[in-house]
Amino acid sequence: MRNHYQHAEIRHAEPTIKKKKKTIIVRIMQILFSKPKKSKKSKENYRYETQFLTPFLHKLSRGAEFDNEVETAHDVDSSDSDVTDSEDSEAHEGLKEVRGKDKKKGDLGQKKKRDKKEQKDSERLKQKKGKSKRLHIVDVAAGDTSEDDGADSEDESNSESDDESEADHSETRSDDDTADISSESGSDSEPENDSNANGNHVEKPPAPIKTFTEMGLDPRLERAIEKMDWLKPTPIQSAVIPAALHGRDVLVSAPTGSGKTAAYAIPIVQHICKSDSDVNGLRAVVLVPTRELVHQVASVLKGLCKYVDGIQVAALTGSFTGGLEKNGRRKKGNGLTFGQAADIVVGTPAAVISGKNSQEGTNLSKVEFVVVDEADLVLSYGYENDAKTALSRVPVSAQSMLLSATLEAEGMDRFKKVILRRPLIIKITSDEGVQEDDSSRALHYYAKLKIHRDRYLVTYAMLRLNVITGKVLIFVNHINTAFRLKLFLDQFKVKSAVLNSELPVNSRVHCVEQFNAGVFDILIASDESNAGDSGKESSGGKKETRSRKRMRKDSEFGLSRGMDFRDVAAVFNFDVPETAASYMHRAGRTARAGKAGTVLTLICNDKEEERLKSSGKEGGCHIAPLAFRMDQIEAFRYRVEDALRMVTDAVIHGARLADVRREIVNSEQLKDYFEDNPDDLDALQHNLTLAKNIPEHLAHIPSYLIPPALRGNVSNEPTGSRFRGKRRRRVKRGNGAGNQRKKGDPLKTFTTDGLSGSARQRYRTKHGIKKRKGRDPGQTMVKKRRRR
Ligand SMILES: Nc1ncnc2c1ncn2[C@@H]1O[C@H](COP(=O)(O)OP(=O)(O)OP(=O)(O)O)[C@@H](O)[C@H]1O
């Protein structure tokens, strides 16, 4: 299906084909904006396509209209009936038609061939659809609501019959004494009742429930769910939540972005809501592998507890204070320590067992609910010992849940036997069939380049020429590459932020929040976990200097795992991920919660191509080649080379050091500030320009250099940031934070220290710091703190 886009290339327009161009654009508009015919699903597709996917692919495919030589061999013709609920197919059809018109008219032989092909393809599409439905049913124990979500071409009665068949299929019993999730249909092999040592009387697990209201949740929890705009449970939630509410231990495997967090967070909150409120002590513990995830999961739990008084959520990250601990603060007068004062604790295994947050470590002896998220990683080498220790402190009676995108990891088998008691195994696979129609809607591409430096040229074209629009997450394998890329983009006034393990956790979390809030659009993430990044500058036998110590990496850092980057239009693998798991986790940062997204990987040699293909195969997704016409962007090569020449190793080293220093200062100085203003996302900027002495001519693009297909999209304004007055004004109104923001251009209120003037003013007022003439107020603040 997607092969069509292989041939999408950027090409120059020729005056003689202007007319054709018009027809093509009209046709493309028809495809993109025509109303879907049948189903709700189509409507959703339509929205996702126009919102995220279209701008990218549309621009890429524009070149095709000027290309008379483009092959049609891979084009998919499809009849109307086949394409009503598949925007891809529509696009194929439309663009195929466009191309078809480029061919000589009246060629009857060719037409016949095309008709035949059309018929074949439509049959193939039908078969594929049928196959993916079967896969839905077979692969989801406990019934696959995803089919309703996905195809939506089914009517209500159909979905009821699905339920029945789902129930049938869900009776698969795992070797390791797992219970089935069958239900009304009556399971023949499972005992009717079971008894959880929690005291819960466990009956046959219920069938999946497709609305939150039918789940019998506490009204306060229901209200919080509504507040989060979660209208109905995702497939994994509708299977997992009822089972967990019935007291069953659950082992969950579902693709990235399918809503696993809420699948365990809702039962935890419900469990605490309905049980004895006088119980003093920690009730639930959630183990996650990274500090970023600690923050994220705690935020979800906090959101769910919004209307329930007295439930305390603590995030154990060691040093993070960005407002989270406010919710997990000590209960006054009860004499309990930090972790123990909370009802729910989220932490990395190391943080949970360490005494950092209390004198004796977190007391887990009264825990009734234990969850291991990203279990394959938490229970793997590196975390294993800490996880073992933490879990050994949890009473055996506790209800347990293990969740992961994959259950095949080493050690999982061993652990699940220890942790889980007769668990239900609930699984949504991500085979091709399921992905085609299901919530996981990323389109995967790769572009093969001749030399490594072409990566920069293509990145330049993608970002500076606005081929990719919307939020872009760029993954690199090394910290140095991240800074090289950032400094390179700085030369063109393309604003971006770098996220890496050397930065303090406060800054990292705040940076992700800003990205999610749309403060800036381009985030370069160094995914060092899989690349064995030695950091070069930070390693070596030499004695560590103070600055080197500052640059040490955080072993509990991870961006590709579990992070909920919102509305990411495209994931851009500047470097090829080392493993299949890494590829899938990176790709999983886009196309989340049923939305669409694009993954583009740049490769330079056969070895990388092989690695990428095997990753795709293992992850069950088709990665299609994107025939990127390098000659169309060749004119920019000299600029790219110029910019790269300026980004020397010494410059990178300096920028890296400066960035860490600045973020550490910001992070420490602003701890108090963020505790009091947790929602002030604008207070710090993480995408400040690091490059110095930027030559003006590089940032400006004369129009004659821009490929005609992209003219009109390229402006000479700085790109990559949405930090505009309108948004700031809205933020101001929302939190009523004084009138300072009204004054002047908001962009100008930011200083090189990365702290906005208004935020600085508030900080000064709070700490009674007077503004001194002739001195940098940012420095005053820093010095004052140091003196204390
Ligand atoms: N019922 C729902 N309806 C709509 N959106 C939802 C629902 N449940 C969760 N989401 C949203 O889906 C997104 C992904 O959820 P979540 O982070 O839990 O996925 P995940 O399966 O844990 O992914 P990963 O494996 O990458 O960690 C989040 O932005 C979340 O707010």
PDBQT file of the ligand as one rigid body, heavy atoms in Angstrom, charges set to zero:
ROOT
HETATM    1  N1  LIG A 801      -8.827   5.917  27.062  1.00  0.00    +0.000 N 
HETATM    2  C1  LIG A 801      -8.059   6.787  26.443  1.00  0.00    +0.000 A 
HETATM    3  N2  LIG A 801      -8.562   7.605  25.509  1.00  0.00    +0.000 NA
HETATM    4  C2  LIG A 801      -7.784   8.506  24.870  1.00  0.00    +0.000 A 
HETATM    5  N3  LIG A 801      -6.474   8.657  25.109  1.00  0.00    +0.000 NA
HETATM    6  C3  LIG A 801      -5.913   7.855  26.028  1.00  0.00    +0.000 A 
HETATM    7  C4  LIG A 801      -6.670   6.896  26.754  1.00  0.00    +0.000 A 
HETATM    8  N4  LIG A 801      -5.841   6.261  27.601  1.00  0.00    +0.000 NA
HETATM    9  C5  LIG A 801      -4.621   6.804  27.429  1.00  0.00    +0.000 A 
HETATM   10  N5  LIG A 801      -4.643   7.767  26.492  1.00  0.00    +0.000 N 
HETATM   11  C6  LIG A 801      -3.537   8.579  26.009  1.00  0.00    +0.000 C 
HETATM   12  O1  LIG A 801      -2.734   7.741  25.183  1.00  0.00    +0.000 OA
HETATM   13  C7  LIG A 801      -1.389   8.160  25.253  1.00  0.00    +0.000 C 
HETATM   14  C8  LIG A 801      -0.487   6.953  25.431  1.00  0.00    +0.000 C 
HETATM   15  O2  LIG A 801      -0.758   6.342  26.663  1.00  0.00    +0.000 OA
HETATM   16  P1  LIG A 801       0.383   5.594  27.504  1.00  0.00    +0.000 P 
HETATM   17  O3  LIG A 801       1.552   6.476  27.692  1.00  0.00    +0.000 OA
HETATM   18  O4  LIG A 801      -0.248   5.009  28.694  1.00  0.00    +0.000 OA
HETATM   19  O5  LIG A 801       0.768   4.442  26.475  1.00  0.00    +0.000 OA
HETATM   20  P2  LIG A 801       1.686   3.173  26.712  1.00  0.00    +0.000 P 
HETATM   21  O6  LIG A 801       0.961   1.996  26.185  1.00  0.00    +0.000 OA
HETATM   22  O7  LIG A 801       2.134   3.135  28.132  1.00  0.00    +0.000 OA
HETATM   23  O8  LIG A 801       2.905   3.498  25.750  1.00  0.00    +0.000 OA
HETATM   24  P3  LIG A 801       4.434   3.085  25.922  1.00  0.00    +0.000 P 
HETATM   25  O9  LIG A 801       4.534   1.618  25.697  1.00  0.00    +0.000 OA
HETATM   26  O10 LIG A 801       5.128   3.877  24.895  1.00  0.00    +0.000 OA
HETATM   27  O11 LIG A 801       4.810   3.449  27.311  1.00  0.00    +0.000 OA
HETATM   28  C9  LIG A 801      -1.300   9.157  26.386  1.00  0.00    +0.000 C 
HETATM   29  O12 LIG A 801      -1.172  10.452  25.841  1.00  0.00    +0.000 OA
HETATM   30  C10 LIG A 801      -2.606   9.027  27.110  1.00  0.00    +0.000 C 
HETATM   31  O13 LIG A 801      -3.024  10.263  27.653  1.00  0.00    +0.000 OA
ENDROOT
TORSDOF 0
